[in-house]
Amino acid sequence: MNPFANLSIKHKITFSVACAVLITAALCYICSNAILSTANTEDFQNKYEGIAKMLAIEGTSCIEMNQPQDLKERCEFFEVFPPIEFVQFYSTDQKQFYSHTFNNAKDFTPPPTLEPKSSARFEDGYLIITKPVIRDSDILGAVYLEVSTAELSNRKVQYSAAMFVFIAAITVVIALIVSYLIARPLSKPILSLTEHIKRANDTGNYTQDIDLPKNKDEVADLYNEFEKMTQIIAKTEAERQKAVLQEKATNEIYTKLSMNAFEALIVTDEKVKVVSLNPAAEKLTGFHNDEVQGMPLLSLLQPEQSRRSAAEAEVKKFLETGSCKYTEAPFEGVCVNKNGDTYIADMTVSYYDTDTAKGCAITIRDITKRKQWEKELIEAKQKAEESDKLKSAFLANMSHEIRTPMNSIIGFSELLAKTSGLTGSKAKYLDLIVSSGKSLLNLINDIIDISKIEAGQLKVKTRKSPLNPMMNEIYISQYQINNIKEKGIGFSVKNSVESDDFQIETDPFRFKQVINNLITNAMKFTDKGFIEFGYRFNTPEELLFYVKDTGQGMPKEKLDVIFERFGQIEQKGDKNQQGTGLGLAISKKLVELLGGKMWVESEEGVGSTFYFTLPYDPELNTADEYGASGTADEAEISLIGKKIMVAEDEEMNRMLMNEILAETGAEIIWAEDGGQAVEIARNHKDIDLILMDIKMPVMDGYEATRAIREFDKDIIIIAQTAYALSDEKDKTIKAGCNYYLTKPLNISLLMKVLAGFLKKKS
């Protein structure tokens, strides 16, 4: 307990001032005492350092003449200084020369040798001084002096005690006088204010006048704040009365609103028994307000039988704990009205607790129609999804059915062009067949790609890909396809990085598709000048690709149209106005899926430049995803001694494959369905490679591959399929295939893949 808590303000101020003054005096005493003590110490040291210097002078001739007995008389002269207790002289070789003890002091053990240099230190109650003995700048020895500091300590104690007594007496008197002068005028107005507060509390009248002090100090501020407080109290009381009236009016408004609300409102007491219904609740439940007073809430709402027990358990929990799942969040329930009609209710339970009542307010919204609409919407969505699946399946089947004959048309046409020796118009006709077949294949690819985009199924499969070889491959392919030499226009590729090991993370198939689309588009509208494509760094982490031409160009207001599906700019007399108008729309979407953006800059009559960006990661390695590679010309590829099984159910495709592989020297084994392929692989352990068609009777290519992998993990299996809509590549690799080829087969790629895998196996 604080012993000063019950003291009057006057006594507290007196005590506080006295303490403050005493503390200040003590601090002043400590500081002054420290300063004077330091000064006395320095005087003491200087005094005896001077005596040590005199002894050094006196000993100069004695040490020089080697007469230590002469030092005794000279040392006795200094016995008038009682603090000096011991002197020791040292010769030039720092050995003891003469010692003298003063005034019967204690025995001393001086150091056996002493370096002749000046020093002074306090140690164990003594001041130890060393001074060199010097004659004409030559050091002859040293004097060692020990002086007792007892006299210095006694002097400090006596001085400190006298000073403390004097300062304490003065400060106590000052503190009492000052505190009395301060406390008296301060306590009087405070006592007066206390009496005024007591009268206000007794009478309840907080607006009575108060005599304010004339001073402008804290006490006057206290009076002012008290007067403001009484005014606030009076204002608060007036506002409370006003709030009571407003609450009454609000209750009336709430009653009117609840009576006219569109949503049903049921009010219950703390035992979940009905207190009132608004008209909307009467209409929803079929009960009148007068007939439900005191009725349990569940009897009014009548939950369907399957949920009755669960609802009763939650109400019981609420009665026991004051909380349940119904009070935590809005919920839905199936209820039955008085007439037996079922409805779906969206309910919110709010707990209220006022000074006069407790209970719940339940807001109910009939959502039966909304639920019906949602059901119909879900059914419509399911039908749409089913339709989309049917569309995807249709496109996949159409792709397969069209690609299968296209495989034969293009494959046999290429073989015929190589082996027939046709010349003149017949050779030209054959070239037109190959060219038209490839154009038809490109058209099919565009239709499938745009269908994937519409269905949100178009995906890219990125991997580390060498950029320059892809760019050079595109250049060579476009140069041959478009007969650049005969067309008479310039065609070039500019790679910003020279190394063929330079790689980017991209989908190589889709990347080449974008570049080829842009070059093909440029070729259509460029009759003279040049076409250039290439890339450069846009930022350290982004590459900028471009295809530039000196063709017809486009008006600026039409530049956005070309990226829309089927968007073509009509130009009078334009014989190049052909194609589906899908290529640029597909290219723009592919670039966005690869993480970049595409745009065009063009000037009518001058030319166009298409740009697109792709992200760049400088830390890519050069690993091949599947390990299949090869650079040899297919005409030079030899597979002599290799045994290859071809699983293919289409006779035309078997004939084509037989022609392709005939000159390689490989032994061919045929399987007409997946079941035969599994049995042949089981019985012929010396098969080096399997070309596995995916769509076959009895057992498809996936099942056949999985079956073969159960007894042969090492045999090379290369999938070949006419499907192009689904993620066939991933599906074939997961099934156990080593590689994946699409139909129509690229003969050059097929031969390189075969050579690459069989070379590794050997």
C-alpha positions in Angstrom: 0.0 0.0 0.0 1.3 3.5 -0.9 1.8 5.4 2.4 1.4 8.7 0.7 -1.9 8.0 -1.1 -4.1 9.5 1.7 -2.0 12.6 2.2 -3.5 16.0 1.3 -2.4 17.8 -1.9 -0.6 20.4 0.2 1.5 17.7 2.0 2.1 15.8 -1.2 3.4 19.0 -2.9 5.6 19.7 0.1 7.0 16.2 0.1 7.5 16.2 -3.7 9.3 19.6 -3.8 11.5 18.6 -0.9 12.5 15.3 -2.6 13.2 17.1 -5.8 15.4 19.7 -4.2 17.2 17.1 -2.1 17.9 14.9 -5.2 19.2 18.0 -7.0 21.4 18.9 -4.1 22.8 15.4 -3.9 23.6 15.4 -7.6 25.3 18.7 -7.3 27.2 17.4 -4.3 28.3 14.3 -6.1 29.5 16.3 -9.2 31.3 19.0 -7.1 32.9 16.4 -4.9 34.1 14.4 -7.9 35.6 17.5 -9.4 37.3 18.7 -6.2 38.5 15.1 -5.5 40.1 15.0 -8.9 41.7 18.4 -8.3 43.1 17.3 -4.9 44.5 14.1 -6.4 46.3 16.0 -9.2 47.7 18.5 -6.6 48.9 15.6 -4.4 50.6 13.9 -7.4 52.2 17.1 -8.7 53.6 17.9 -5.3 55.4 14.6 -4.8 56.5 14.3 -8.4 58.3 17.6 -7.8 60.0 16.1 -4.7 60.9 13.0 -6.7 62.5 15.3 -9.3 64.4 17.1 -6.5 65.7 13.7 -5.2 66.8 12.9 -8.7 68.8 16.1 -8.9 70.3 15.5 -5.4 71.4 12.0 -6.4 73.1 13.0 -9.7 76.5 13.7 -8.2 76.4 10.8 -5.8 75.6 8.3 -8.5 78.1 9.9 -10.9 80.9 9.7 -8.1 79.6 6.3 -6.9 79.1 7.6 -3.3 75.8 6.1 -2.1 76.6 7.1 1.6 76.2 10.8 0.7 72.5 10.1 -0.3 71.5 9.3 3.3 71.9 12.9 4.6 70.1 14.2 1.6 67.2 11.8 2.0 66.8 12.6 5.7 66.1 16.2 4.7 62.8 15.0 3.1 61.6 13.3 6.3 59.5 16.4 7.0 57.0 15.0 4.4 55.4 12.1 6.4 53.6 10.5 3.4 57.0 9.7 1.9 57.8 6.2 3.1 60.5 4.8 0.8 63.1 5.9 -1.7 65.3 3.7 -3.9 68.1 4.9 -6.2 69.3 2.9 -9.2 72.6 3.2 -11.1 73.2 3.4 -14.9 73.0 -0.4 -15.3 69.5 -0.3 -13.6 70.9 -2.0 -10.5 70.0 -0.9 -6.9 72.3 1.9 -5.7 70.8 3.2 -2.4 67.5 2.8 -0.6 66.1 4.8 2.3 63.0 4.1 4.5 61.3 7.1 6.1 59.7 7.5 9.5 59.9 3.8 10.5 57.6 2.8 7.7 56.9 -0.8 6.8 59.5 -2.9 5.0 59.5 -2.4 1.2 60.7 -4.7 -1.5 61.7 -2.4 -4.4 62.1 -3.8 -7.9 65.6 -5.3 -8.5 66.0 -3.3 -11.7 64.4 -0.1 -12.9 64.2 1.4 -16.3 65.2 5.1 -16.2 62.0 6.8 -17.4 59.4 9.1 -15.9 56.2 7.6 -14.5 53.6 8.0 -11.7 50.8 5.6 -10.7 48.5 4.9 -7.7 48.7 1.3 -6.5 47.5 -0.3 -3.2 47.2 2.9 -1.2 50.5 4.4 -2.6 51.6 6.8 -5.2 54.6 5.2 -6.9 56.8 7.7 -8.8 59.9 7.0 -11.0 62.2 9.8 -12.3 65.4 9.5 -14.3 68.7 10.9 -13.0 70.2 13.0 -15.8 73.5 14.9 -16.2 73.8 17.0 -19.4 71.3 14.8 -21.3 73.1 11.6 -20.1 71.0 9.2 -18.1 73.0 8.1 -15.0 70.2 6.1 -13.3 66.8 6.5 -11.7 65.0 7.3 -8.4 62.0 5.2 -7.2 59.7 6.9 -4.7 56.7 5.4 -2.7 54.3 7.9 -1.1 51.4 6.9 1.2 48.0 8.2 0.1 46.4 7.9 3.5 46.6 11.6 4.1 44.9 12.3 0.8 42.1 9.9 1.6 41.5 11.4 5.0 41.3 14.8 3.6 38.7 13.7 1.0 36.5 12.1 3.6 36.6 15.2 5.9 35.9 17.5 3.1 33.0 15.4 1.7 31.3 15.1 5.1 31.4 18.8 5.8 30.2 19.7 2.3 27.3 17.2 2.5 26.1 18.5 5.9 26.1 22.1 4.7 24.3 21.4 1.4 21.7 19.2 3.1 20.8 21.8 5.7 20.5 24.6 3.1 18.3 22.5 0.7 15.9 21.3 3.4 15.2 24.8 4.5 14.7 26.0 0.9 12.4 23.0 0.1 10.1 23.6 3.0 9.7 27.3 2.2 9.1 26.7 -1.6 6.7 23.9 -1.1 4.6 25.9 1.4 4.4 28.9 -1.0 3.3 26.5 -3.9 0.9 24.3 -2.0 -1.2 26.9 -0.3 -2.6 28.8 -3.4 -3.1 25.4 -5.2 -5.0 23.5 -2.6 -7.5 26.3 -1.9 -9.3 26.4 -5.4 -9.2 22.6 -5.6 -11.0 22.3 -2.2 -13.5 24.9 -3.5 -14.1 22.8 -6.7 -14.6 19.7 -4.6 -17.3 21.4 -2.6 -19.0 22.5 -5.9 -18.9 18.9 -7.3 -20.4 17.6 -4.1 -23.3 20.0 -4.3 -23.9 19.1 -8.0 -24.0 15.4 -7.1 -26.4 16.0 -4.2 -28.8 18.2 -6.1 -28.4 16.6 -9.7 -28.1 20.2 -11.0 -25.0 20.3 -13.2 -25.7 23.6 -14.7 -25.2 25.8 -11.6 -22.7 28.6 -11.9 -19.2 28.2 -10.6 -16.7 31.0 -9.6 -13.7 30.6 -11.9 -10.3 31.4 -10.5 -8.6 34.5 -11.9 -5.3 32.7 -12.5 -4.4 31.2 -15.9 -2.8 28.0 -14.6 -3.7 24.3 -14.6 -6.2 24.8 -11.8 -8.1 27.3 -14.0 -7.9 24.7 -16.8 -9.4 22.2 -14.4 -12.3 24.5 -13.6 -12.9 25.2 -17.3 -12.9 21.5 -18.1 -15.3 20.8 -15.3 -17.7 23.4 -16.6 -17.5 21.8 -20.1 -18.2 18.4 -18.6 -21.3 19.6 -16.9 -22.5 21.1 -20.2 -21.8 17.7 -21.9 -23.7 15.9 -19.2 -26.7 18.2 -19.7 -26.5 17.8 -23.5 -26.2 14.0 -23.2 -29.3 13.8 -21.1 -31.2 15.8 -23.7 -29.9 13.5 -26.4 -30.9 10.4 -24.5 -34.4 11.7 -24.2 -34.4 12.4 -27.9 -33.0 8.9 -28.6 -35.9 7.3 -26.6 -38.3 9.1 -28.9 -36.4 8.1 -32.0 -36.3 4.5 -30.9 -40.0 4.5 -30.5 -40.5 6.0 -34.0 -37.9 3.5 -35.4 -39.9 0.6 -33.9 -43.0 1.9 -35.6 -41.2 2.2 -38.9 -39.7 -1.4 -38.5 -43.1 -2.7 -37.8 -44.5 -1.1 -40.9 -41.6 -2.3 -43.1 -41.8 -5.9 -41.9 -45.6 -5.8 -42.5 -45.0 -4.7 -46.1 -41.8 -6.6 -46.9 -41.8 -9.0 -49.8 -39.7 -11.6 -47.9 -41.3 -13.6 -45.1 -40.2 -12.7 -41.6 -40.9 -14.9 -38.6 -40.0 -13.7 -35.1 -39.6 -16.2 -32.3 -38.7 -16.0 -28.6 -35.6 -17.5 -26.9 -37.4 -20.9 -26.8 -37.8 -20.8 -30.6 -41.6 -20.4 -30.3 -43.4 -18.1 -32.8 -44.1 -14.5 -31.7 -45.2 -12.9 -34.9 -45.5 -13.3 -38.7 -45.5 -10.6 -41.3 -48.0 -10.7 -44.2 -45.4 -12.3 -46.5 -44.8 -15.1 -44.0 -48.6 -15.6 -43.7 -48.9 -16.0 -47.4 -45.9 -18.4 -47.6 -46.8 -20.7 -44.7 -50.6 -20.5 -45.1 -51.0 -19.7 -41.4 -52.5 -16.5 -39.9 -50.5 -14.5 -37.3 -53.1 -15.0 -34.6 -53.2 -18.8 -34.8 -49.4 -19.4 -34.5 -48.7 -17.5 -31.3 -46.5 -19.8 -29.1 -46.3 -22.5 -31.8 -42.9 -24.2 -32.2 -41.1 -22.9 -35.3 -40.7 -26.3 -36.9 -44.4 -27.0 -36.6 -44.9 -23.8 -38.6 -42.3 -24.5 -41.3 -43.0 -28.3 -41.4 -39.6 -29.6 -42.8 -39.9 -32.5 -45.1 -39.8 -35.8 -43.2 -36.3 -36.8 -44.3 -34.9 -33.6 -42.7 -37.2 -33.4 -39.7 -34.9 -35.2 -37.2 -31.8 -33.2 -38.3 -33.7 -29.9 -37.9 -34.9 -30.9 -34.4 -31.4 -31.8 -33.4 -30.1 -28.3 -34.5 -33.0 -26.6 -32.6 -32.1 -28.6 -29.5 -28.5 -27.6 -29.8 -29.5 -23.9 -30.1 -31.6 -24.1 -26.9 -28.7 -25.7 -25.0 -25.7 -23.6 -26.4 -27.3 -20.5 -28.0 -25.8 -21.5 -31.3 -26.2 -24.0 -34.2 -25.5 -24.3 -37.9 -28.6 -22.4 -38.7 -27.3 -19.3 -36.9 -23.9 -19.4 -38.5 -24.8 -19.0 -42.2 -27.8 -18.8 -44.6 -29.1 -22.3 -45.5 -31.7 -24.0 -47.7 -34.5 -26.3 -46.8 -37.5 -28.0 -48.2 -40.7 -27.0 -46.3 -44.4 -27.8 -46.4 -47.1 -25.1 -46.0 -50.5 -25.4 -44.2 -52.1 -26.6 -47.5 -49.5 -29.4 -47.9 -47.7 -27.8 -50.8 -43.9 -28.2 -50.8 -41.6 -25.2 -51.4 -37.8 -24.7 -51.2 -36.8 -22.0 -48.8 -33.6 -19.9 -48.5 -33.4 -19.0 -44.8 -31.3 -16.7 -42.6 -31.5 -16.8 -38.8 -30.5 -13.7 -36.8 -30.3 -13.8 -33.0 -31.5 -10.7 -31.2 -31.0 -9.7 -27.5 -32.5 -6.4 -26.2 -33.3 -5.1 -22.7 -36.8 -6.5 -22.9 -36.6 -9.6 -25.1 -34.5 -12.3 -26.7 -35.1 -14.6 -29.6 -34.6 -15.1 -33.3 -35.7 -13.4 -36.5 -36.0 -15.8 -39.5 -36.0 -14.3 -43.0 -37.4 -16.7 -45.6 -37.2 -16.4 -49.4 -39.1 -18.9 -51.6 -36.6 -20.1 -54.2 -38.6 -22.9 -55.7 -38.7 -21.3 -59.1 -35.1 -20.3 -59.0 -34.1 -23.9 -58.2 -36.2 -25.1 -61.1 -34.4 -22.6 -63.4 -31.1 -23.8 -62.1 -32.0 -27.4 -62.8 -33.0 -26.5 -66.3 -29.8 -24.5 -66.7 -27.7 -27.5 -65.5 -29.5 -29.8 -67.9 -28.9 -27.3 -70.7 -25.2 -27.1 -69.8 -24.9 -30.9 -69.8 -26.6 -31.1 -73.2 -24.2 -28.4 -74.4 -21.2 -30.3 -73.0 -22.5 -33.5 -74.6 -22.9 -31.7 -77.8 -19.4 -30.3 -77.6 -18.0 -33.9 -76.9 -20.0 -35.1 -79.9 -18.5 -32.3 -82.0 -15.0 -33.1 -80.8 -15.5 -36.8 -81.5 -16.9 -36.0 -84.9 -13.9 -33.8 -85.7 -11.5 -36.5 -84.5 -13.2 -39.2 -86.6 -13.4 -36.9 -89.6 -9.7 -36.0 -89.2 -8.9 -39.7 -89.1 -11.1 -40.6 -92.0 -9.8 -37.8 -94.2 -6.1 -38.2 -93.2 -6.2 -42.0 -94.0 -6.8 -41.6 -97.7 -4.7 -38.4 -97.8 -1.8 -40.5 -96.4 -2.1 -42.7 -99.5 -2.7 -39.9 -102.0 0.3 -37.8 -100.8 2.6 -40.8 -100.1 2.0 -42.6 -103.4 2.2 -39.3 -105.3 5.6 -38.6 -103.8 6.9 -42.1 -104.5 5.5 -41.9 -108.1 7.3 -38.5 -108.5 10.6 -40.1 -107.4 10.4 -43.4 -109.3 8.2 -42.9 -112.4 10.6 -40.7 -114.4 7.7 -38.7 -115.7 8.5 -35.5 -117.6 6.7 -32.5 -119.2 3.0 -32.0 -118.5 2.6 -35.4 -116.7 5.3 -34.5 -114.2 3.6 -31.1 -113.7 0.2 -32.8 -113.2 1.8 -35.1 -110.6 3.3 -32.1 -108.8 -0.1 -30.5 -108.8 -1.6 -33.6 -107.2 1.0 -33.5 -104.4 0.7 -29.7 -104.0 -3.1 -29.9 -103.9 -3.0 -32.8 -101.5 -0.8 -30.8 -99.1 -3.0 -27.8 -99.5 -6.1 -29.9 -98.6 -4.1 -31.3 -95.6 -3.3 -27.7 -94.5 -7.0 -26.8 -94.8 -8.0 -29.7 -92.7 -5.4 -28.7 -90.1 -6.7 -25.1 -90.0 -10.3 -26.3 -89.5 -9.3 -28.7 -86.7 -7.1 -26.0 -85.0 -9.9 -23.4 -85.1 -12.3 -26.0 -83.8 -9.9 -26.6 -80.9 -9.7 -22.9 -80.2 -13.5 -22.6 -80.1 -13.7 -25.5 -77.7 -10.8 -24.3 -75.6 -9.0 -27.6 -76.3 -6.0 -26.2 -78.2 -2.9 -26.7 -76.0 0.8 -26.4 -76.6 3.5 -28.7 -75.5 6.7 -26.8 -74.8 10.2 -28.2 -74.7 13.7 -27.0 -75.2 14.2 -26.5 -78.9 17.2 -25.3 -80.9 16.1 -22.1 -82.6 18.5 -21.7 -85.5 17.9 -25.2 -86.9 14.2 -24.6 -86.8 14.5 -21.2 -88.6 16.8 -22.8 -91.2 14.4 -25.7 -91.7 11.6 -23.3 -92.3 13.7 -21.3 -94.8 14.6 -24.4 -96.8 11.1 -25.8 -96.7 9.5 -22.5 -97.8 12.1 -22.0 -100.5 11.3 -25.3 -102.1 7.5 -25.2 -101.6 7.1 -21.7 -103.1 9.7 -22.1 -105.9 11.4 -18.9 -104.8 14.1 -19.2 -107.6 11.4 -19.1 -110.3 9.3 -16.5 -108.6 12.2 -14.0 -108.7 11.9 -12.4 -105.3 14.4 -12.1 -102.5 14.0 -14.5 -99.6 16.2 -14.6 -96.5 16.4 -15.5 -92.8 18.4 -13.5 -90.3 19.3 -15.2 -87.0 20.4 -12.8 -84.3 22.5 -15.5 -82.6 24.9 -17.5 -84.7 25.2 -20.7 -82.6 23.1 -23.7 -83.5 23.0 -24.7 -79.8 20.9 -21.6 -79.0 17.6 -22.9 -77.6 14.2 -21.6 -76.5 11.4 -23.1 -74.5 8.5 -23.6 -77.0 6.3 -26.0 -78.8 8.5 -26.6 -82.0 5.5 -27.8 -84.1 3.3 -24.8 -83.2 6.3 -22.4 -83.5 7.0 -23.6 -87.0 3.3 -23.4 -87.8 3.2 -19.7 -86.9 6.2 -18.8 -88.9 5.1 -20.8 -91.9 1.6 -19.2 -91.8 3.1 -15.7 -91.8 5.5 -16.5 -94.7 2.8 -18.2 -96.7 0.6 -15.1 -96.2 3.5 -12.9 -97.3 4.1 -15.1 -100.4 0.5 -14.6 -101.5 0.7 -10.8 -101.6 4.3 -10.3 -102.7 5.1 -10.4 -106.4 8.4 -8.4 -106.3 10.9 -7.2 -103.9 11.8 -9.5 -101.0 10.5 -11.4 -98.0 12.7 -11.6 -94.9 12.1 -13.3 -91.5 14.2 -13.6 -88.4 14.5 -12.7 -84.8 16.4 -10.5 -82.3 16.3 -9.7 -78.6 13.5 -7.4 -77.6 14.6 -7.5 -73.9 17.0 -9.8 -72.0 14.1 -12.2 -71.3 12.1 -11.8 -74.6 12.7 -12.5 -78.3 11.1 -10.5 -81.1 10.3 -12.5 -84.3 9.2 -10.9 -87.5 8.2 -11.6 -91.1 8.7 -8.6 -93.4 7.5 -8.3 -97.1 7.3 -5.7 -99.8 3.9 -6.8 -100.9 0.6 -4.9 -101.4 0.3 -3.8 -97.7 -2.9 -2.9 -95.9 -4.8 0.2 -94.9 -4.3 1.0 -91.2 -8.0 0.9 -90.4 -8.1 -2.7 -91.5 -5.2 -4.1 -89.6 -7.3 -5.6 -86.8 -9.6 -7.4 -89.2 -6.9 -9.9 -90.4 -6.6 -11.5 -87.0 -10.3 -12.3 -86.8 -11.6 -15.7 -87.9 -12.3 -15.8 -91.7 -11.1 -12.1 -91.7 -9.8 -11.2 -95.2 -9.3 -7.7 -96.6 -11.1 -7.5 -99.9 -9.0 -5.8 -102.6 -10.3 -5.2 -106.1 -8.9 -7.5 -108.7 -6.9 -9.4 -106.1 -6.2 -12.8 -107.7 -4.5 -13.9 -104.4 -7.8 -13.7 -102.5 -8.0 -17.3 -101.5 -7.8 -19.5 -98.4 -10.1 -19.8 -95.4 -8.9 -16.6 -93.6 -8.0 -18.8 -90.6 -4.2 -18.8 -90.7 -3.5 -15.5 -89.0 -6.3 -16.0 -86.4 -4.8 -19.4 -85.5 -1.2 -17.9 -85.4 -2.2 -15.1 -83.1 -3.9 -17.6 -80.7 -0.9 -19.9 -80.8 1.5 -17.1 -80.0 -0.6 -16.1 -77.0 -0.7 -19.7 -75.8 3.2 -19.7 -76.1 3.3 -16.7 -73.8 3.7 -13.9 -76.4 1.7 -11.4 -78.4 1.3 -10.7 -82.1 0.7 -7.5 -84.1 1.3 -6.1 -87.6 2.6 -2.8 -89.1 1.7 -2.1 -92.7 1.5 0.6 -95.3 -0.6 0.2 -98.3 1.5 -0.1 -101.5 4.8 -0.4 -99.4 4.5 -3.7 -97.6 3.8 -5.3 -94.2 5.8 -6.6 -91.2 4.2 -9.1 -88.8 5.8 -9.2 -85.3 5.4 -11.6 -82.4 7.2 -12.0 -79.1 8.1 -15.2 -77.1 9.6 -15.4 -73.6 13.3 -16.4 -73.4 15.1 -18.3 -70.6 19.0 -18.0 -71.0 19.6 -21.0 -68.7 18.2 -23.7 -71.1 20.1 -26.9 -71.8 20.2 -28.8 -75.1 18.7 -32.1 -74.1 16.4 -33.9 -76.7 13.0 -34.7 -75.2 12.6 -38.1 -76.8 16.2 -38.9 -78.1 15.2 -39.5 -81.7 17.4 -37.6 -84.1 19.0 -38.0 -87.5 20.5 -36.0 -90.3 21.0 -38.5 -93.0 19.3 -38.2 -96.4 16.6 -40.9 -96.6 18.0 -42.0 -100.0 21.2 -43.0 -98.1 19.6 -44.7 -95.2 20.2 -48.5 -95.0 18.4 -50.8 -92.5 19.9 -54.0 -93.8 19.7 -56.7 -91.1 17.0 -54.9 -89.2 13.6 -56.6 -88.6 10.6 -54.2 -88.5 7.0 -55.1 -87.7 4.3 -52.9 -89.2 0.9 -53.0 -87.5 -1.6 -51.5 -90.0 -5.2 -52.6 -90.9 -5.6 -50.4 -94.0 -4.4 -52.1 -97.2 -3.4 -48.9 -99.0 -1.3 -47.8 -96.1 0.4 -51.3 -96.0 1.2 -50.9 -99.7 2.6 -47.4 -99.2 4.7 -48.5 -96.2 6.0 -51.5 -98.2 7.1 -49.1 -101.0 8.8 -46.7 -98.5 10.7 -49.5 -96.7 11.4 -51.7 -99.7 14.8 -50.1 -100.6 16.1 -49.8 -97.0 17.0 -53.6 -96.9 14.9 -54.1 -93.7 12.9 -57.3 -93.2 9.2 -56.4 -92.8 6.6 -58.4 -90.8 3.0 -57.4 -91.1 0.2 -57.4 -88.6 -3.4 -56.5 -89.6 -4.7 -55.8 -86.1 -3.5 -55.2 -82.6 -4.0 -58.8 -81.4 -1.8 -60.1 -84.2 0.8 -57.5 -83.3 1.0 -58.7 -79.7 1.3 -62.4 -80.7 4.0 -61.7 -83.4 6.0 -59.6 -80.9 5.7 -62.4 -78.3 6.9 -65.1 -80.8 9.6 -63.0 -82.5 12.1 -61.7 -79.9 14.4 -60.6 -82.7 12.2 -57.7 -83.9 14.1 -54.4 -83.7 11.2 -51.9 -84.1 7.4 -51.8 -84.3 5.5 -49.2 -86.4 2.1 -49.3 -84.5 -1.0 -47.9 -86.0 -3.5 -46.6 -83.3 -6.9 -47.2 -84.8 -7.1 -51.0 -85.5 -9.7 -53.8 -85.0 -9.5 -56.4 -82.2 -7.1 -54.4 -80.1 -6.2 -50.7 -80.8 -2.6 -49.4 -80.7 -2.7 -48.3 -77.1 -3.9 -51.7 -75.8 -1.4 -53.5 -78.0 1.5 -51.3 -76.9 0.6 -51.9 -73.2 0.3 -55.6 -73.7 3.7 -55.8 -75.5 5.3 -53.7 -72.7 4.3 -56.4 -70.2 6.8 -58.9 -71.7 9.2 -56.6 -73.6 10.3 -53.3 -72.0 13.1 -52.6 -74.6 11.6 -53.0 -78.0 11.2 -49.7 -79.9 7.6 -48.8 -80.6 6.7 -45.8 -82.9 3.1 -44.8 -83.0 1.5 -43.7 -86.3 -2.0 -42.2 -86.3 -4.4 -40.2 -88.3 -6.0 -38.7 -85.2 -5.0 -35.0 -84.7 -7.6 -33.4 -82.4 -6.8 -35.0 -79.0 -3.5 -35.0 -77.1 -2.3 -38.1 -79.0 1.4 -37.5 -78.3 1.0 -37.7 -74.5 -1.4 -40.7 -74.8 1.0 -42.7 -77.0 4.0 -42.0 -74.8 2.0 -42.9 -71.6 0.9 -46.1 -73.3 4.6 -47.1 -73.8 5.5 -45.8 -77.2 9.0 -44.3 -77.8 7.9 -41.8 -80.5 4.8 -40.5 -82.3 4.2 -39.8 -86.0 1.1 -38.3 -87.6 -0.6 -39.2 -90.9 -0.1 -38.3 -93.7 3.4 -39.5 -93.0 6.3 -37.3 -93.8 8.6 -39.8 -95.5 11.8 -37.9 -94.8 10.9 -37.6 -91.1 9.9 -41.3 -90.9 13.3 -42.4 -92.4 15.2 -40.2 -90.1 13.4 -41.4 -87.0 13.9 -45.0 -88.0 17.6 -44.5 -88.7 18.0 -42.6 -85.4 16.4 -45.2 -83.2 17.9 -48.2 -84.9 21.3 -46.6 -84.9 21.1 -46.2 -81.1 20.0 -49.8 -80.7 22.9 -51.2 -82.6 
